[in-house]
Amino acid sequence: MEHPDSLWYLSHKTLESLALTTKDVIESIEHLLLGRKQSKVWKAPKAVITPPDGRYMMATLSAADDPPFLAVKALILNPRNRQRGLPDINSLIILLDSDTGLPLAVMDGNWITAVRTAGLSAVAAKRLARMDASTAAFIGCGTQARSHLQAFADLFPLREIRVFGRGSTNRQALCQAAEKLGLLAITSKSAREAVRDADLIISTVTLSPELIPFLDARWLKPGAFAAVVDLAASWLTDSMPAFDRIIIDDIEQEAQMPTPLVDPELVSGDLAGLINDDMTGRCSDDEKTAFVFRGLALGDLALAALAYQRARHLHKGSEIER
């Protein structure tokens, strides 16, 4: 049980300096997903507000006995931010002791969101992708694409990435990040060119009212795995049956959402079921699989708890008098 005299602030820079590995991230997420089955971990469905001007406001809540923390995240997506020189998405996470309720830390939610989302995709990919995957296609080249690049490069024997996205600055940054990892980076002229023949497809297209679906699952080769991080908003609905298996992040949460990510008839299960062996992973080399992500509060808790514990161990962060 924590009895801190102070509240800790963990900035983006501090969180980056903690040097959390993909292995650390995957293990922390898997630990909480296993804890759900033992009734030691809890979460609430995400709460969403969508004002008519195109903003997307969201909050998540999750808690655990082991580790003994509660995490609350508030996030706002506003596509107009790019005109202001700001990130499209901004968020903050508050961590409390789940027994006493004492506030422990406030931390940058953008870093947590990026790393935990890539970690959740990696947890799914461990079980649904071919482990000899060497080519990854990125549709969307922003922060989520870069975090997925790092996670998937750690998990698979990648040799090449193909990128397709609107912003030249983000495309260049993603290619440079890949080249620093020793990978060949190719800018594709079309989404179809990027995804065809790719072993891994990561779609992280920024949500906006103007977004028209353009990705076709029928373009994917047998054996491909797709990490669909953009609520499947960039994918053609009538193409989704081309996947042999679709896993979502949380069936219980999905049942309470007004609009489903994909046709529920196409969903084979969720991430917790996959981790707890309630269902099998990839069944054949030719199976086309997908992980479709809406947002899993346990991921925020897993990363926030891991970051807080590491920061306290390393004596990093800014102390705020409580």
Backbone bond lengths (Angstrom), bond angles and torsions (degrees), N, CA, C in turn:
res aa  C-N    CA-C-N  psi(-1)  N-CA   C-N-CA  omega(-1)  CA-C   N-CA-C  phi
1 M - - - 1.462 - - 1.523 109.55 -
2 E 1.340 115.99 132.55 1.458 120.88 -179.02 1.530 110.81 -84.78
3 H 1.350 115.55 136.13 1.467 121.27 173.76 1.527 108.84 -131.67
4 P 1.331 117.41 60.27 1.463 119.42 -176.95 1.523 111.58 -74.82
5 D 1.301 115.38 148.77 1.456 120.42 175.06 1.520 111.11 -87.76
6 S 1.348 115.74 -12.22 1.458 120.11 -175.41 1.517 110.89 -133.98
7 L 1.322 113.19 160.18 1.457 121.65 172.34 1.526 106.82 -98.45
8 W 1.322 117.22 141.51 1.457 120.97 -177.19 1.515 110.51 -109.55
9 Y 1.339 115.76 137.88 1.454 120.96 175.08 1.519 108.13 -108.73
10 L 1.327 115.78 125.73 1.455 121.87 178.89 1.530 108.09 -113.00
11 S 1.317 116.27 107.82 1.458 121.73 -178.69 1.530 110.20 -78.82
12 H 1.313 115.31 171.20 1.465 120.92 176.35 1.527 109.91 -56.12
13 K 1.331 116.02 -45.17 1.463 120.67 -179.39 1.526 111.18 -62.86
14 T 1.327 116.77 -42.61 1.469 120.25 178.78 1.518 110.84 -63.69
15 L 1.329 117.27 -44.97 1.464 121.12 -179.84 1.527 111.03 -60.51
16 E 1.322 116.71 -41.83 1.470 119.91 177.72 1.520 111.44 -61.99
17 S 1.334 116.59 -35.11 1.469 120.51 -175.59 1.527 113.15 -73.81
18 L 1.327 117.78 -10.00 1.467 120.86 -177.68 1.524 112.67 -73.98
19 A 1.335 116.38 -14.45 1.464 122.28 176.58 1.529 112.79 55.02
20 L 1.326 115.81 43.92 1.464 119.85 175.52 1.530 108.59 -70.16
21 T 1.310 117.34 132.69 1.459 121.56 -177.85 1.523 111.06 -91.22
22 T 1.318 115.98 163.42 1.465 120.26 175.28 1.521 110.10 -58.83
23 K 1.318 116.94 -37.51 1.469 120.98 177.73 1.527 110.37 -61.94
24 D 1.337 116.97 -43.80 1.470 121.15 177.34 1.533 110.51 -58.21
25 V 1.322 115.16 -46.30 1.465 121.12 -175.90 1.527 110.80 -64.88
26 I 1.329 116.58 -47.66 1.462 120.96 -179.75 1.522 110.73 -60.47
27 E 1.319 116.74 -45.61 1.467 120.17 -178.46 1.526 111.70 -63.55
28 S 1.324 117.56 -39.04 1.468 119.93 -179.27 1.524 110.74 -67.35
29 I 1.334 117.44 -38.68 1.460 121.09 178.59 1.527 110.16 -68.96
30 E 1.320 117.47 -45.92 1.459 120.99 -179.44 1.526 111.09 -61.73
31 H 1.314 116.82 -36.93 1.470 120.68 179.28 1.525 110.87 -59.75
32 L 1.328 117.08 -44.04 1.464 120.10 -179.36 1.526 111.60 -72.69
33 L 1.323 117.72 -36.65 1.460 120.02 177.57 1.530 111.04 -64.33
34 L 1.314 117.07 -36.54 1.463 120.73 174.93 1.526 110.61 -68.91
35 G 1.340 116.42 -35.96 1.453 121.38 -179.79 1.516 113.46 -65.11
36 R 1.335 117.21 -26.11 1.469 120.54 178.42 1.524 110.98 -60.35
37 K 1.323 116.10 -40.53 1.462 120.03 -178.21 1.523 111.29 -68.46
38 Q 1.338 116.42 -24.81 1.463 121.52 -179.42 1.525 111.80 -94.07
39 S 1.339 116.65 8.16 1.476 122.94 -179.68 1.521 112.38 57.18
40 K 1.340 115.63 39.36 1.460 121.34 175.90 1.521 112.09 -114.44
41 V 1.320 115.47 1.91 1.459 121.82 -178.86 1.527 107.74 -137.92
42 W 1.339 116.35 138.57 1.460 120.99 -177.98 1.516 109.98 -137.24
43 K 1.321 115.01 154.01 1.465 119.82 175.59 1.515 108.83 -152.98
44 A 1.317 114.96 157.48 1.457 121.85 176.05 1.523 108.74 -108.59
45 P 1.339 118.15 151.72 1.469 119.04 174.63 1.526 110.14 -58.61
46 K 1.312 115.85 144.77 1.456 118.86 -179.98 1.519 110.22 -62.13
47 A 1.328 116.35 143.37 1.463 122.66 176.10 1.523 108.38 -100.56
48 V 1.314 116.67 133.86 1.462 121.40 -174.22 1.523 110.84 -131.02
49 I 1.331 115.48 137.35 1.463 122.92 171.65 1.526 106.81 -122.82
50 T 1.342 117.17 131.90 1.466 120.42 179.47 1.529 109.30 -126.20
51 P 1.341 117.76 87.90 1.468 120.16 176.57 1.530 110.80 -59.06
52 P 1.319 117.66 155.70 1.475 120.77 -176.26 1.525 114.21 -67.39
53 D 1.332 117.88 -9.11 1.466 119.42 -178.51 1.522 113.15 -88.65
54 G 1.347 118.40 6.87 1.461 120.44 175.62 1.509 115.27 99.50
55 R 1.327 117.79 -5.43 1.466 118.83 175.95 1.530 110.61 -72.24
56 Y 1.330 114.75 153.44 1.462 122.04 177.96 1.524 106.78 -127.96
57 M 1.325 116.67 116.14 1.458 122.12 -177.70 1.517 109.05 -114.65
58 M 1.320 116.64 134.02 1.458 119.65 -172.51 1.524 110.67 -145.34
59 A 1.328 116.19 146.93 1.464 121.70 174.95 1.520 109.19 -136.99
60 T 1.338 116.37 144.28 1.464 121.46 177.54 1.524 109.59 -128.50
61 L 1.331 115.06 155.70 1.464 122.16 -179.70 1.520 108.59 -142.84
62 S 1.329 116.40 129.34 1.461 121.24 177.20 1.520 108.99 -151.48
63 A 1.353 115.88 154.21 1.465 121.03 -177.73 1.520 109.77 -150.61
64 A 1.334 115.38 159.88 1.461 121.05 180.00 1.517 110.25 -150.08
65 D 1.333 115.17 157.62 1.466 120.84 170.31 1.522 110.57 -88.36
66 D 1.336 116.37 -28.01 1.466 121.71 -178.58 1.526 109.01 -142.79
67 P 1.351 115.76 101.73 1.461 130.12 0.68 1.537 111.03 -74.80
68 P 1.336 117.08 153.99 1.469 121.01 -170.40 1.531 113.71 -82.60
69 F 1.331 115.68 69.99 1.457 120.09 -176.68 1.525 111.28 -134.94
70 L 1.325 114.74 156.14 1.455 123.31 170.90 1.524 107.44 -123.60
71 A 1.338 116.84 133.46 1.465 121.05 -178.98 1.518 110.40 -121.37
72 V 1.324 115.49 135.04 1.462 122.64 174.12 1.522 107.45 -122.47
73 K 1.329 115.80 130.05 1.466 119.06 177.11 1.518 109.82 -122.58
74 A 1.328 115.71 136.44 1.466 121.99 172.62 1.525 107.43 -119.16
75 L 1.331 116.34 133.62 1.469 121.34 -173.89 1.517 109.81 -140.40
76 I 1.323 115.51 142.28 1.464 121.44 173.72 1.519 108.98 -131.20
77 L 1.334 115.80 129.44 1.462 122.53 172.31 1.516 107.88 -107.27
78 N 1.320 115.91 126.18 1.460 120.70 176.78 1.526 108.34 -138.16
79 P 1.351 118.16 106.36 1.472 120.55 -178.72 1.523 113.26 -58.96
80 R 1.328 117.88 -21.29 1.466 120.32 179.72 1.530 112.40 -73.52
81 N 1.331 116.72 -11.88 1.460 119.41 -179.39 1.526 112.79 -60.61
82 R 1.339 116.08 -32.51 1.470 118.18 -177.45 1.523 111.09 -62.24
83 Q 1.355 117.68 -28.37 1.464 120.87 176.32 1.527 111.23 -71.33
84 R 1.337 115.94 -18.14 1.460 121.47 178.61 1.515 112.11 -97.57
85 G 1.330 116.50 1.69 1.452 120.70 -177.40 1.514 112.74 75.33
86 L 1.337 116.60 23.81 1.467 122.10 -179.26 1.520 110.10 -114.90
87 P 1.343 117.85 156.89 1.464 120.11 174.60 1.524 110.74 -61.34
88 D 1.336 115.95 148.43 1.461 119.85 177.54 1.525 111.13 -60.09
89 I 1.341 115.71 -37.68 1.460 121.79 -176.26 1.523 109.94 -114.43
90 N 1.333 116.63 135.73 1.460 121.95 173.11 1.521 108.30 -136.59
91 S 1.343 115.12 141.03 1.466 118.41 -175.82 1.518 111.04 -155.37
92 L 1.330 114.30 165.32 1.465 122.16 -179.09 1.522 108.06 -141.44
93 I 1.331 116.28 144.28 1.460 121.28 178.11 1.521 109.50 -121.90
94 I 1.334 115.76 135.76 1.461 122.69 175.52 1.522 107.73 -113.37
95 L 1.323 116.37 130.75 1.461 121.96 179.80 1.522 109.23 -113.97
96 L 1.343 115.52 130.11 1.464 122.05 178.51 1.519 109.49 -123.09
97 D 1.344 115.99 157.32 1.456 121.38 170.18 1.529 106.90 -70.76
98 S 1.339 117.21 123.54 1.464 119.65 -173.53 1.522 113.16 -74.48
99 D 1.335 118.29 -8.20 1.461 121.14 176.87 1.528 110.84 -96.99
100 T 1.335 116.31 -54.31 1.467 120.24 -176.36 1.519 113.08 -86.15
101 G 1.347 117.44 -23.83 1.456 120.65 -175.04 1.513 113.48 82.78
102 L 1.338 117.27 1.46 1.464 119.79 179.50 1.528 110.43 -65.10
103 P 1.338 117.42 133.00 1.466 119.73 175.95 1.527 110.21 -69.85
104 L 1.315 116.67 134.15 1.464 122.03 -175.86 1.520 113.07 -110.48
105 A 1.323 116.42 -42.92 1.461 118.25 -173.40 1.518 111.09 -156.30
106 V 1.329 114.27 153.33 1.457 123.68 169.10 1.521 105.51 -122.66
107 M 1.311 116.56 133.35 1.468 117.48 -175.94 1.518 112.08 -142.70
108 D 1.329 114.25 158.06 1.460 121.36 178.70 1.522 109.75 -60.69
109 G 1.324 116.38 121.20 1.457 120.28 -177.80 1.515 113.71 -81.68
110 N 1.338 118.11 -20.91 1.460 120.04 -179.26 1.525 111.46 -65.03
111 W 1.327 116.40 -44.46 1.468 119.86 179.21 1.523 109.97 -66.18
112 I 1.326 116.34 -45.89 1.469 120.18 179.90 1.522 110.10 -59.37
113 T 1.333 117.42 -45.68 1.461 121.31 -177.75 1.522 111.55 -61.73
114 A 1.323 116.44 -44.80 1.469 120.04 -178.84 1.526 111.51 -63.73
115 V 1.321 116.37 -47.19 1.466 119.95 -174.79 1.519 111.20 -73.91
116 R 1.319 118.04 -39.67 1.461 119.37 -179.72 1.518 111.77 -68.86
117 T 1.345 117.52 -34.19 1.460 119.53 179.26 1.520 110.48 -67.24
118 A 1.327 116.48 -44.16 1.465 119.61 176.06 1.525 110.43 -63.17
119 G 1.330 116.02 -35.78 1.464 119.77 178.12 1.513 112.10 -65.14
120 L 1.333 117.45 -41.48 1.465 121.28 177.68 1.525 110.55 -64.18
121 S 1.334 116.49 -42.02 1.464 119.77 176.72 1.534 110.30 -62.27
122 A 1.333 116.28 -38.39 1.469 120.30 -179.91 1.524 111.01 -67.13
123 V 1.339 116.80 -38.81 1.465 120.57 177.06 1.529 109.77 -59.41
124 A 1.332 116.93 -43.43 1.462 120.88 178.07 1.520 111.08 -68.88
125 A 1.330 116.44 -43.33 1.462 120.60 -176.98 1.524 112.10 -63.25
126 K 1.325 118.02 -33.19 1.470 121.36 176.94 1.518 111.34 -54.53
127 R 1.307 116.73 -30.51 1.460 121.96 -173.81 1.534 113.64 -108.59
128 L 1.329 116.92 -17.89 1.462 119.87 -174.11 1.524 114.52 -114.97
129 A 1.328 117.75 -17.60 1.467 120.26 -179.05 1.531 110.05 -99.44
130 R 1.308 115.34 159.65 1.460 120.15 172.84 1.524 108.50 -72.80
131 M 1.301 116.59 132.65 1.460 119.66 -175.10 1.524 113.13 -74.83
132 D 1.348 117.43 -8.05 1.463 120.41 175.84 1.525 111.45 -97.06
133 A 1.340 117.30 15.52 1.462 121.81 -178.83 1.523 110.80 -57.25
134 S 1.331 117.12 128.43 1.464 120.60 -176.69 1.523 113.75 -123.69
135 T 1.345 117.65 -12.18 1.460 121.36 -178.62 1.523 109.84 -126.20
136 A 1.327 116.41 129.47 1.463 121.63 179.62 1.521 109.90 -122.10
137 A 1.333 115.79 135.39 1.462 121.19 175.93 1.520 108.96 -108.35
138 F 1.331 116.26 131.00 1.460 122.15 179.96 1.526 109.42 -112.35
139 I 1.323 115.38 116.78 1.462 121.29 175.76 1.525 105.96 -105.68
140 G 1.314 115.90 103.65 1.461 121.96 -166.43 1.516 106.78 102.19
141 C 1.330 116.56 132.40 1.474 119.65 -169.35 1.526 113.39 -128.06
142 G 1.325 117.57 22.48 1.455 120.55 -177.17 1.515 114.26 -86.35
143 T 1.323 115.21 -151.19 1.462 121.37 -174.80 1.515 112.14 -58.95
144 Q 1.330 117.82 -44.22 1.454 120.34 -179.62 1.528 111.52 -63.33
145 A 1.317 117.17 -37.97 1.461 120.45 178.06 1.525 110.33 -62.12
146 R 1.329 116.97 -42.75 1.474 119.75 -178.65 1.523 111.84 -67.24
147 S 1.341 116.85 -38.13 1.463 118.50 179.05 1.528 110.66 -69.77
148 H 1.329 117.50 -36.11 1.455 120.53 176.21 1.525 111.41 -68.37
149 L 1.315 116.63 -36.25 1.465 119.60 176.96 1.518 110.44 -57.70
150 Q 1.320 117.32 -47.35 1.459 120.73 -179.01 1.523 111.16 -63.09
151 A 1.321 116.80 -46.96 1.459 120.64 -178.06 1.522 111.73 -63.46
152 F 1.325 116.67 -45.24 1.459 119.73 -176.61 1.529 111.76 -73.69
153 A 1.327 116.96 -30.30 1.463 119.47 175.12 1.526 110.79 -66.93
154 D 1.325 117.31 -32.01 1.464 121.39 176.30 1.525 111.75 -73.63
155 L 1.334 116.37 -28.40 1.464 121.28 -171.81 1.530 113.11 -94.02
156 F 1.333 117.14 -30.48 1.461 121.04 -174.19 1.528 111.38 -124.81
157 P 1.339 117.44 159.24 1.477 121.03 178.52 1.531 111.39 -81.30
158 L 1.321 116.05 61.25 1.463 120.12 -176.37 1.521 111.36 -65.85
159 R 1.335 114.13 142.95 1.466 120.89 174.65 1.528 111.34 -122.37
160 E 1.343 115.88 -25.46 1.467 119.35 -171.84 1.523 110.23 -148.27
161 I 1.346 115.85 143.91 1.460 120.44 169.49 1.516 109.04 -125.11
162 R 1.332 114.63 151.47 1.461 121.72 174.93 1.522 106.65 -122.56
163 V 1.302 116.71 135.49 1.461 119.43 -174.49 1.516 110.58 -124.33
164 F 1.341 114.76 142.42 1.453 121.73 174.74 1.513 108.13 -144.15
165 G 1.315 116.69 121.35 1.455 121.52 -178.79 1.509 110.15 -167.21
166 R 1.325 115.48 165.91 1.463 120.09 -173.88 1.522 113.42 -77.60
167 G 1.326 116.84 -43.84 1.462 120.21 -171.48 1.515 112.87 -84.19
168 S 1.323 117.29 121.82 1.466 120.98 -178.38 1.530 111.53 -64.90
169 T 1.329 117.60 -34.33 1.465 120.32 -179.44 1.526 110.45 -64.56
170 N 1.335 116.81 -46.05 1.459 120.51 178.28 1.517 111.95 -66.36
171 R 1.333 117.44 -39.56 1.469 120.23 177.75 1.521 110.72 -59.69
172 Q 1.326 115.48 -45.37 1.455 120.00 -179.01 1.526 111.04 -64.78
173 A 1.324 116.85 -41.57 1.467 120.55 -179.68 1.526 111.21 -64.00
174 L 1.333 116.58 -40.17 1.461 119.80 179.27 1.521 110.98 -67.00
175 C 1.321 116.76 -42.36 1.465 120.20 178.03 1.519 111.29 -63.11
176 Q 1.324 116.91 -41.15 1.462 120.18 179.24 1.524 111.12 -65.34
177 A 1.344 116.53 -39.00 1.458 120.03 177.90 1.524 110.40 -63.43
178 A 1.332 117.20 -39.45 1.466 120.96 178.60 1.523 111.17 -66.33
179 E 1.316 116.05 -41.73 1.460 119.75 -179.45 1.526 111.81 -65.51
180 K 1.335 117.26 -33.70 1.463 120.49 175.99 1.521 111.49 -65.61
181 L 1.348 116.06 -24.82 1.464 121.06 176.97 1.529 111.44 -87.50
182 G 1.335 116.43 3.37 1.455 120.75 179.07 1.518 114.00 83.38
183 L 1.342 117.48 19.07 1.455 121.47 -177.40 1.524 111.04 -101.97
184 L 1.332 115.86 151.88 1.448 121.19 171.82 1.524 107.75 -79.34
185 A 1.330 117.32 130.91 1.462 121.95 -179.46 1.523 109.62 -117.40
186 I 1.329 116.19 124.39 1.463 122.35 -176.87 1.526 109.20 -121.79
187 T 1.320 116.73 128.59 1.460 121.05 174.49 1.520 108.78 -87.37
188 S 1.322 117.07 121.14 1.458 122.03 -176.94 1.526 110.94 -90.33
189 K 1.341 115.47 149.85 1.451 120.57 -179.00 1.527 112.18 -81.48
190 S 1.317 116.74 -20.18 1.460 120.34 -179.39 1.520 109.17 -147.96
191 A 1.329 115.56 161.34 1.461 119.57 177.51 1.520 110.66 -63.37
192 R 1.313 116.86 -40.14 1.469 120.10 -179.46 1.526 110.99 -62.22
193 E 1.311 116.11 -42.15 1.461 120.24 178.84 1.522 110.80 -61.91
194 A 1.334 116.76 -36.53 1.464 120.64 -178.55 1.522 111.88 -69.55
195 V 1.334 117.56 -43.43 1.465 119.68 -169.91 1.529 114.00 -88.40
196 R 1.318 117.35 -25.94 1.460 117.68 -178.07 1.532 108.79 -66.35
197 D 1.287 115.70 136.40 1.468 123.79 -179.12 1.527 113.91 70.59
198 A 1.338 118.57 3.94 1.469 120.43 176.91 1.528 109.36 -82.56
199 D 1.327 115.79 143.79 1.472 120.64 177.20 1.524 111.04 -80.15
200 L 1.329 115.96 -35.28 1.459 122.47 -178.21 1.523 108.13 -126.40
201 I 1.323 117.18 136.06 1.457 121.99 176.68 1.521 107.59 -124.97
202 I 1.315 116.89 127.16 1.463 121.44 -179.44 1.523 107.72 -121.87
203 S 1.323 117.57 112.26 1.469 121.02 179.49 1.523 109.47 -105.98
204 T 1.331 115.01 120.28 1.467 121.37 -177.41 1.533 109.62 -132.77
205 V 1.310 115.89 40.92 1.465 120.80 -177.39 1.531 109.90 -66.54
206 T 1.315 116.39 133.01 1.465 120.92 -179.68 1.525 110.77 -64.96
207 L 1.315 115.91 131.67 1.459 120.78 -179.81 1.529 110.75 -71.89
208 S 1.314 115.21 139.19 1.463 120.50 174.55 1.524 107.74 -161.09
209 P 1.351 117.02 156.74 1.466 119.57 179.45 1.530 112.65 -60.83
210 E 1.329 116.90 -22.25 1.459 120.82 -176.75 1.531 112.86 -87.75
211 L 1.327 118.10 -6.35 1.457 120.64 -175.64 1.532 111.22 -67.57
212 I 1.317 116.39 124.74 1.463 123.13 176.64 1.529 107.55 -110.00
213 P 1.330 118.71 126.75 1.469 120.81 -179.12 1.533 111.35 -55.53
214 F 1.338 115.38 138.49 1.469 118.92 -177.39 1.529 113.33 -142.26
215 L 1.340 118.44 -11.58 1.462 120.90 179.92 1.522 110.13 -86.89
216 D 1.323 115.65 135.95 1.456 121.61 -176.71 1.529 108.96 -117.85
217 A 1.330 116.90 116.38 1.461 121.10 -178.97 1.521 112.25 -62.57
218 R 1.323 117.16 -20.22 1.460 120.86 178.91 1.518 112.48 -71.78
219 W 1.345 116.72 -13.34 1.461 119.92 176.13 1.532 112.35 -74.56
220 L 1.324 116.36 -22.22 1.463 120.38 -172.27 1.523 111.48 -72.84
221 K 1.311 115.60 144.96 1.463 119.92 179.57 1.534 110.37 -80.26
222 P 1.336 118.81 160.27 1.462 121.17 174.34 1.525 110.54 -56.87
223 G 1.326 116.41 138.07 1.456 120.63 179.15 1.512 114.80 91.37
224 A 1.346 117.85 -4.27 1.460 121.06 -177.73 1.531 110.78 -75.27
225 F 1.328 115.08 152.65 1.464 122.53 174.02 1.517 108.70 -124.00
226 A 1.325 116.73 134.29 1.467 121.43 178.94 1.520 110.54 -116.88
227 A 1.329 116.06 128.87 1.459 122.34 169.90 1.526 106.05 -98.48
228 V 1.325 115.59 106.16 1.464 121.73 -173.57 1.525 107.63 -99.64
229 V 1.326 115.71 96.00 1.465 121.75 -169.20 1.525 111.94 -97.69
230 D 1.320 117.24 -2.55 1.466 120.87 -172.95 1.527 112.32 -109.98
231 L 1.337 116.50 37.99 1.465 121.99 179.75 1.528 112.39 60.38
232 A 1.336 116.52 17.31 1.472 123.00 -176.81 1.523 111.94 64.19
233 A 1.328 116.97 15.06 1.469 120.56 -177.23 1.525 112.33 -67.56
234 S 1.323 117.29 -23.60 1.464 120.18 -179.28 1.529 112.50 -90.44
235 W 1.337 117.65 -2.99 1.464 121.82 -176.00 1.527 110.84 -102.10
236 L 1.324 116.42 140.59 1.458 122.02 175.57 1.522 109.51 -68.57
237 T 1.315 115.85 123.45 1.463 121.17 -175.60 1.521 111.98 -57.82
238 D 1.329 116.88 -41.51 1.460 119.17 -175.77 1.522 113.50 -74.56
239 S 1.341 116.34 -4.45 1.468 119.24 177.85 1.522 112.83 -95.66
240 M 1.325 117.88 -13.00 1.466 120.41 -173.95 1.533 114.31 -62.88
241 P 1.350 119.85 -29.07 1.465 118.07 175.68 1.530 113.86 -62.54
242 A 1.335 117.33 -10.25 1.465 119.94 176.90 1.525 111.79 -67.41
243 F 1.336 117.02 -19.31 1.464 119.92 174.93 1.529 109.32 -77.67
244 D 1.317 115.86 136.90 1.457 120.54 176.13 1.522 111.33 -76.17
245 R 1.333 116.35 -28.20 1.467 120.16 -178.84 1.521 109.21 -148.25
246 I 1.329 116.33 130.72 1.461 121.42 175.37 1.519 108.46 -123.81
247 I 1.325 115.35 127.11 1.461 123.17 175.49 1.525 107.65 -112.95
248 I 1.326 117.10 135.84 1.464 119.99 174.02 1.527 108.74 -108.16
249 D 1.325 116.50 174.04 1.464 118.23 -175.39 1.525 112.27 -77.27
250 D 1.342 118.74 -35.84 1.466 119.22 -174.42 1.529 110.68 -156.49
251 I 1.330 117.09 105.74 1.462 121.90 -179.05 1.528 111.31 -64.45
252 E 1.335 117.53 -40.04 1.465 121.13 -179.30 1.522 111.16 -61.81
253 Q 1.317 116.34 -45.13 1.465 120.56 177.46 1.527 110.80 -65.27
254 E 1.325 116.08 -41.93 1.463 120.64 -176.68 1.520 111.64 -61.01
255 A 1.327 117.01 -34.38 1.470 121.33 -178.49 1.521 111.84 -64.18
256 Q 1.340 116.82 -19.86 1.460 120.74 -177.97 1.526 113.34 -101.21
257 M 1.333 116.34 3.00 1.455 120.49 179.71 1.538 110.31 -89.19
258 P 1.326 117.86 142.12 1.474 120.53 -177.16 1.522 113.77 -66.59
259 T 1.327 116.61 -31.89 1.465 121.13 -179.79 1.517 109.08 -127.25
260 P 1.332 119.43 124.00 1.469 120.92 -177.60 1.529 112.21 -71.64
261 L 1.324 115.27 151.09 1.459 120.80 175.39 1.527 110.28 -61.05
262 V 1.331 115.14 -50.12 1.458 122.79 177.36 1.532 107.10 -139.40
263 D 1.307 116.05 167.68 1.457 120.83 177.17 1.528 109.35 -53.75
264 P 1.345 118.68 120.79 1.466 120.55 -178.82 1.528 113.61 -54.70
265 E 1.327 117.56 -26.30 1.463 120.54 179.05 1.520 112.05 -66.50
266 L 1.331 116.52 -20.01 1.464 120.61 -178.95 1.518 112.82 -90.70
267 V 1.335 117.39 -9.73 1.467 121.78 -174.09 1.525 110.62 -86.10
268 S 1.342 115.48 124.54 1.468 121.02 -179.43 1.517 113.38 -88.68
269 G 1.331 117.27 -20.62 1.455 120.71 -178.53 1.510 110.40 163.99
270 D 1.334 116.24 -169.98 1.460 119.72 179.54 1.516 111.03 -125.33
271 L 1.335 114.44 -179.83 1.460 120.31 -172.07 1.525 111.79 -65.39
272 A 1.326 117.31 -39.43 1.463 120.01 178.93 1.525 110.73 -62.42
273 G 1.328 117.00 -40.84 1.453 120.34 177.93 1.508 112.00 -63.88
274 L 1.327 115.77 -36.69 1.463 120.86 179.31 1.524 110.83 -66.71
275 I 1.334 116.64 -42.10 1.463 121.62 -178.05 1.525 111.04 -71.81
276 N 1.325 116.38 -36.74 1.468 120.58 -176.52 1.524 113.08 -88.30
277 D 1.341 116.27 13.17 1.472 122.40 177.15 1.522 113.19 60.92
278 D 1.338 116.86 27.02 1.459 119.72 173.82 1.525 110.46 -78.06
279 M 1.336 115.90 -11.82 1.459 122.17 176.93 1.516 108.24 -150.20
280 T 1.313 116.64 160.48 1.455 120.72 -178.48 1.517 110.78 -86.59
281 G 1.322 115.67 160.37 1.447 121.49 174.77 1.518 110.39 -85.24
282 R 1.317 116.40 -145.16 1.478 120.35 -179.99 1.516 110.03 -56.86
283 C 1.332 115.81 134.08 1.464 121.41 -176.59 1.529 113.23 -101.45
284 S 1.343 117.79 -22.63 1.459 120.33 -179.79 1.517 109.80 -154.65
285 D 1.339 115.86 161.73 1.460 120.49 -179.64 1.526 112.24 -65.23
286 D 1.343 116.90 -26.30 1.460 120.52 -175.91 1.528 114.01 -93.72
287 E 1.312 117.79 -4.16 1.456 121.32 -177.20 1.528 110.81 -67.06
288 K 1.332 116.39 130.43 1.472 121.48 174.57 1.520 108.23 -93.60
289 T 1.324 116.12 121.86 1.460 120.75 -172.91 1.527 110.61 -125.68
290 A 1.341 114.80 158.37 1.464 119.82 179.18 1.521 110.33 -146.42
291 F 1.328 114.72 145.57 1.457 122.64 169.96 1.514 106.54 -115.28
292 V 1.332 116.54 116.77 1.463 121.35 -176.86 1.518 108.80 -107.64
293 F 1.312 115.47 125.15 1.464 122.33 -167.66 1.525 111.56 -111.56
294 R 1.326 115.97 127.95 1.466 121.04 171.24 1.521 110.39 -103.94
295 G 1.316 116.97 -39.65 1.461 121.53 -177.55 1.509 109.48 143.45
296 L 1.323 117.09 116.93 1.458 121.81 -175.16 1.523 109.53 -115.86
297 A 1.330 115.61 114.09 1.463 120.62 -176.09 1.525 112.40 -59.95
298 L 1.341 117.09 -29.81 1.464 119.05 179.73 1.527 111.50 -62.57
299 G 1.318 116.44 -28.31 1.456 119.23 176.78 1.517 111.73 -65.60
300 D 1.342 116.25 -42.24 1.467 120.46 176.82 1.524 110.76 -61.00
301 L 1.328 116.11 -44.74 1.465 120.41 179.48 1.518 111.06 -63.22
302 A 1.330 117.11 -45.06 1.460 120.98 -178.67 1.523 111.43 -57.73
303 L 1.332 116.52 -47.28 1.470 119.96 -177.33 1.515 112.29 -74.33
304 A 1.330 116.82 -39.87 1.464 119.56 179.90 1.527 110.48 -63.34
305 A 1.328 116.95 -43.17 1.462 120.65 179.08 1.521 111.00 -64.76
306 L 1.326 115.79 -45.14 1.468 120.37 179.70 1.525 110.82 -61.31
307 A 1.340 116.40 -44.75 1.465 120.28 -179.38 1.525 111.40 -65.28
308 Y 1.316 116.63 -42.80 1.467 120.07 -179.59 1.533 110.81 -62.55
309 Q 1.323 116.69 -46.11 1.461 120.05 -179.41 1.523 111.22 -63.57
310 R 1.313 116.66 -41.45 1.475 119.45 179.16 1.526 110.91 -67.90
311 A 1.335 116.97 -40.72 1.464 120.29 -179.56 1.521 111.47 -63.55
312 R 1.345 117.09 -41.70 1.459 119.85 178.64 1.516 110.71 -65.91
313 H 1.340 116.68 -38.59 1.466 120.63 179.16 1.527 111.13 -64.47
314 L 1.343 116.38 -36.86 1.462 121.18 -177.55 1.528 112.32 -92.87
315 H 1.340 116.67 0.79 1.466 122.16 -178.28 1.527 111.49 56.95
316 K 1.340 115.84 47.20 1.453 121.55 179.12 1.521 110.27 -113.97
317 G 1.332 115.41 154.62 1.452 120.69 -179.15 1.519 111.06 111.66
318 S 1.307 115.77 168.15 1.463 121.88 179.89 1.527 109.72 -103.32
319 E 1.319 115.26 129.95 1.462 120.54 -178.17 1.533 110.20 -86.49
320 I 1.333 116.06 132.17 1.462 122.36 178.59 1.529 108.06 -119.06
321 E 1.317 117.25 127.65 1.464 119.82 -179.77 1.521 110.15 -65.55
322 R 1.318 115.64 133.44 1.452 121.36 -177.73 1.527 111.31 -96.98
